[in-house]
């Protein structure tokens, strides 16, 4: 896996290096997404889709303590023709789909403001921890556009339809505590503890059976898109594929031997 990017910093951490921190690295513009960042997001997550290289959890965050991501880089967008804007947005669309297709869990560590596309990026993560000073908003309607990175799909799934409509239509910001109360954020952390607590959770997940985690992630995602019986049929198929794995046998053996299981993803 390539680790050197212009707009992202990547680092492997945790026990065994199974946790990959993907950090947006444009703090001078509050990690606003330009075209280069969009292209690099595609590359990072498509690379993980092809071969995780034993990455078991991704933590997605931003550089600095002011902003997770301010959304699209409006200075770069200033003066774009309609065609140029649409071409750039197609890059962002591909980035969303690549991130959604990531086979391993993606935890958002929201270290500051997450506005517009930044809020949509947080919503694209499997779940989110946020610093206590973080704020969220879908501001697109204040700019003459609307959410275009699954914001109108992921927000109602997180907070409910009626709350989502209010958030989308007003464009008003809300706090990390409100985001937690409404279901967008799983945990609010003190800023200096955000990465520590996120890494601890990521490490916990990475210590579980990798094939089980991937299957459970996909099954849970499918369940939100289909009727319950179809979701259950998918769950059963995924469950039964795990029965014959080495990790299933190791997990049961470790339990009986009263030791920590050593899962290998096979």
C-alpha positions as CSV (number, residue, x, y, z in Angstrom):
1,X,0.0,0.0,0.0
2,X,1.3,3.4,-0.9
3,X,1.8,5.6,2.1
4,X,3.0,8.9,0.6
5,X,0.2,11.3,-0.5
6,X,0.1,15.0,-1.1
7,X,-3.2,15.8,0.7
8,X,-3.3,12.9,3.2
9,X,-1.0,11.5,5.8
10,X,-1.2,7.8,6.5
11,X,0.1,5.9,9.5
12,X,-0.2,2.4,10.8
13,X,-0.7,2.1,14.6
14,X,-2.0,-0.2,17.2
15,X,-1.0,-3.8,18.1
16,X,0.5,-5.4,15.1
17,X,0.0,-2.2,13.0
18,X,-3.5,-3.3,12.0
19,X,-5.0,0.1,12.4
20,X,-4.5,2.6,9.6
21,X,-4.9,6.4,10.3
22,X,-6.0,8.2,7.2
23,X,-5.6,11.9,7.9
24,X,-6.8,14.8,5.7
25,X,-3.7,17.0,5.6
26,X,-4.6,20.5,4.4
27,X,-4.9,22.3,7.8
28,X,-4.2,25.7,6.2
29,X,-7.6,25.5,4.5
30,X,-9.4,23.6,7.2
31,X,-8.9,20.3,5.3
32,X,-11.2,21.5,2.5
33,X,-11.4,19.0,-0.3
34,X,-9.9,20.0,-3.6
35,X,-9.7,17.9,-6.7
36,X,-6.3,16.4,-5.7
37,X,-7.8,15.3,-2.3
38,X,-10.7,13.7,-4.1
39,X,-8.4,11.7,-6.4
40,X,-6.3,10.6,-3.5
41,X,-9.3,9.5,-1.5
42,X,-10.3,7.3,-4.4
43,X,-6.8,5.8,-4.6
44,X,-6.5,5.1,-0.9
45,X,-9.9,3.3,-0.5
46,X,-9.7,1.5,-3.8
47,X,-6.3,0.2,-2.7
48,X,-7.8,-1.1,0.5
49,X,-10.6,-2.7,-1.5
50,X,-8.1,-4.6,-3.7
51,X,-5.8,-5.6,-0.8
52,X,-6.1,-4.6,2.8
53,X,-2.6,-5.7,3.5
54,X,-3.8,-6.8,6.9
55,X,-5.3,-3.4,7.7
56,X,-8.2,-4.3,9.9
57,X,-9.6,-0.9,10.8
58,X,-9.3,2.6,9.3
59,X,-9.5,5.8,11.4
60,X,-10.4,8.8,9.2
61,X,-9.6,12.2,10.7
62,X,-8.2,15.6,9.9
63,X,-5.0,17.5,10.7
64,X,-5.3,20.2,13.4
65,X,-7.7,21.0,16.1
66,X,-10.0,23.5,14.3
67,X,-11.5,21.5,11.5
68,X,-12.2,17.9,10.5
69,X,-13.1,19.1,7.0
70,X,-14.7,22.3,5.8
71,X,-16.2,20.6,2.8
72,X,-15.4,21.4,-0.8
73,X,-12.6,23.9,-1.5
74,X,-14.6,26.9,-2.6
75,X,-11.5,28.9,-3.6
76,X,-10.6,26.2,-6.1
77,X,-14.3,26.1,-7.2
78,X,-14.5,29.9,-7.7
79,X,-14.9,30.6,-11.4
80,X,-15.3,26.9,-12.4
81,X,-17.5,26.4,-15.5
82,X,-20.6,24.1,-15.0
83,X,-18.7,21.4,-16.8
84,X,-15.6,21.7,-14.6
85,X,-17.7,21.7,-11.5
86,X,-19.5,18.5,-12.6
87,X,-16.3,16.8,-13.6
88,X,-14.9,17.5,-10.1
89,X,-18.0,16.4,-8.4
90,X,-17.8,13.1,-10.3
91,X,-14.4,12.6,-8.6
92,X,-16.0,13.3,-5.2
93,X,-18.8,10.8,-6.1
94,X,-16.2,8.1,-6.8
95,X,-14.5,8.9,-3.6
96,X,-17.7,8.4,-1.6
97,X,-18.4,5.1,-3.3
98,X,-14.8,3.9,-2.8
99,X,-15.1,4.7,0.9
100,X,-18.5,3.1,1.2
101,X,-17.0,-0.1,-0.4
102,X,-14.1,-0.3,2.1
103,X,-14.2,-3.9,3.4
104,X,-12.9,-3.0,6.8
105,X,-14.6,-0.7,9.4
106,X,-14.0,3.0,9.0
107,X,-14.2,5.0,12.2
108,X,-14.5,8.8,11.9
109,X,-12.5,10.8,14.5
110,X,-14.0,14.3,14.0
111,X,-11.5,16.7,15.5
112,X,-13.3,20.0,14.7
113,X,-15.8,21.5,12.3
114,X,-17.3,19.1,9.8
115,X,-19.3,21.2,7.4
116,X,-20.9,20.4,4.0
117,X,-18.9,17.6,2.4
118,X,-17.0,17.2,5.6
119,X,-20.2,16.3,7.4
120,X,-21.0,13.9,4.6
121,X,-17.6,12.4,5.0
122,X,-18.3,11.8,8.7
123,X,-21.6,10.2,7.8
124,X,-19.9,7.9,5.3
125,X,-17.8,6.4,8.1
126,X,-19.2,3.3,9.8
127,X,-19.4,5.2,13.1
128,X,-18.0,8.4,14.6
129,X,-16.2,9.7,17.7
130,X,-16.1,13.5,18.0
131,X,-14.1,16.0,20.0
132,X,-16.4,18.0,22.4
133,X,-15.8,21.3,20.4
134,X,-16.6,19.7,17.0
135,X,-19.6,21.1,15.1
136,X,-21.5,19.7,12.2
137,X,-23.6,21.2,9.4
138,X,-24.9,20.4,5.9
139,X,-24.5,23.9,4.5
140,X,-25.0,23.2,0.8
141,X,-28.4,24.9,0.5
142,X,-26.8,28.2,1.6
143,X,-24.6,28.0,-1.5
144,X,-27.3,27.2,-4.1
145,X,-26.6,23.5,-4.2
146,X,-27.6,20.5,-2.0
147,X,-25.8,17.6,-0.4
148,X,-24.3,15.4,-3.2
149,X,-22.1,13.0,-1.3
150,X,-24.9,10.8,0.1
151,X,-25.9,13.4,2.7
152,X,-29.6,13.1,2.1
153,X,-29.3,9.3,2.4
154,X,-26.9,8.9,5.3
155,X,-28.3,11.7,7.5
156,X,-31.8,10.3,7.8
157,X,-30.4,6.9,8.5
158,X,-28.4,8.4,11.3
159,X,-30.8,10.9,12.9
160,X,-34.2,10.1,11.4
161,X,-36.1,11.7,8.5
162,X,-37.7,14.6,10.3
163,X,-34.5,15.7,12.0
164,X,-32.5,15.2,8.8
165,X,-34.9,17.5,6.8
166,X,-34.4,20.2,9.4
167,X,-30.6,19.9,9.2
168,X,-30.5,19.8,5.4
169,X,-33.0,22.6,4.8
170,X,-31.7,25.1,7.4
171,X,-28.0,24.5,6.9
172,X,-27.6,25.4,10.5
173,X,-24.7,24.0,12.6
174,X,-25.1,21.7,15.6
175,X,-22.8,20.6,18.4
176,X,-21.1,17.3,19.0
177,X,-23.4,16.7,22.0
178,X,-26.4,17.2,19.8
179,X,-25.0,15.0,17.2
180,X,-24.5,12.3,19.8
181,X,-28.0,12.7,21.2
182,X,-29.5,12.4,17.7
183,X,-27.5,9.4,16.7
184,X,-24.8,10.8,14.3
185,X,-22.0,10.5,16.8
186,X,-21.3,7.5,19.0
187,X,-19.1,9.2,21.6
188,X,-18.0,12.7,22.5
189,X,-14.4,12.9,23.7
190,X,-12.2,15.7,25.2
191,X,-10.1,17.0,22.3
192,X,-6.8,15.8,23.7
193,X,-8.3,12.3,24.2
194,X,-10.0,11.9,20.9
195,X,-7.3,9.9,19.0
196,X,-6.4,7.9,22.1
197,X,-10.0,6.8,22.6
198,X,-10.6,6.2,18.9
199,X,-7.4,4.1,18.6
200,X,-8.4,2.1,21.7
201,X,-11.7,1.2,20.0
202,X,-10.0,0.5,16.7
203,X,-7.5,-1.8,18.4
204,X,-10.3,-3.7,20.1
205,X,-12.0,-4.3,16.8
206,X,-8.7,-5.2,15.1
207,X,-8.2,-7.9,17.8
208,X,-11.4,-9.7,16.8
209,X,-11.6,-12.1,13.9
210,X,-11.0,-10.1,10.7
211,X,-13.3,-12.1,8.4
212,X,-16.0,-12.0,11.0
213,X,-15.7,-8.2,11.3
214,X,-15.9,-7.7,7.5
215,X,-18.9,-10.0,7.2
216,X,-20.7,-8.3,10.1
217,X,-20.0,-4.9,8.6
218,X,-21.5,-5.9,5.3
219,X,-24.4,-7.7,6.8
220,X,-25.3,-4.7,9.0
221,X,-25.1,-2.3,6.0
222,X,-27.2,-4.6,3.9
223,X,-29.9,-4.7,6.6
224,X,-30.6,-1.0,6.3
225,X,-31.3,-1.3,2.6
226,X,-33.6,-4.4,2.3
227,X,-36.5,-5.9,4.1
228,X,-35.8,-7.9,7.3
229,X,-36.2,-11.4,5.9
230,X,-33.8,-10.6,2.9
231,X,-31.4,-9.1,5.4
232,X,-31.6,-12.2,7.6
233,X,-31.0,-14.5,4.6
234,X,-27.8,-12.5,3.8
235,X,-26.8,-12.7,7.5
236,X,-27.2,-16.5,7.4
237,X,-25.1,-16.9,4.3
238,X,-22.4,-14.8,5.8
239,X,-22.5,-16.7,9.1
240,X,-22.2,-20.1,7.4
241,X,-19.2,-19.0,5.4
242,X,-17.4,-18.3,8.7
243,X,-18.1,-21.7,10.1
244,X,-15.3,-23.4,8.2
245,X,-12.6,-20.8,8.8
246,X,-9.4,-21.3,10.8
247,X,-10.3,-18.2,12.9
248,X,-13.6,-19.8,14.0
249,X,-11.7,-22.8,15.2
250,X,-9.0,-20.7,16.8
251,X,-11.6,-18.6,18.6
252,X,-13.3,-21.6,20.2
253,X,-10.0,-23.2,21.1
254,X,-8.7,-20.0,22.7
255,X,-11.9,-19.7,24.8
256,X,-11.5,-23.3,26.1
257,X,-7.8,-22.8,26.7
258,X,-8.5,-19.5,28.5
259,X,-6.2,-17.4,26.4
260,X,-6.4,-14.5,23.9
261,X,-7.2,-15.7,20.4
262,X,-4.7,-15.1,17.7
263,X,-6.7,-14.4,14.6
264,X,-5.1,-14.4,11.2
265,X,-8.0,-13.6,8.8
266,X,-8.2,-17.1,7.4
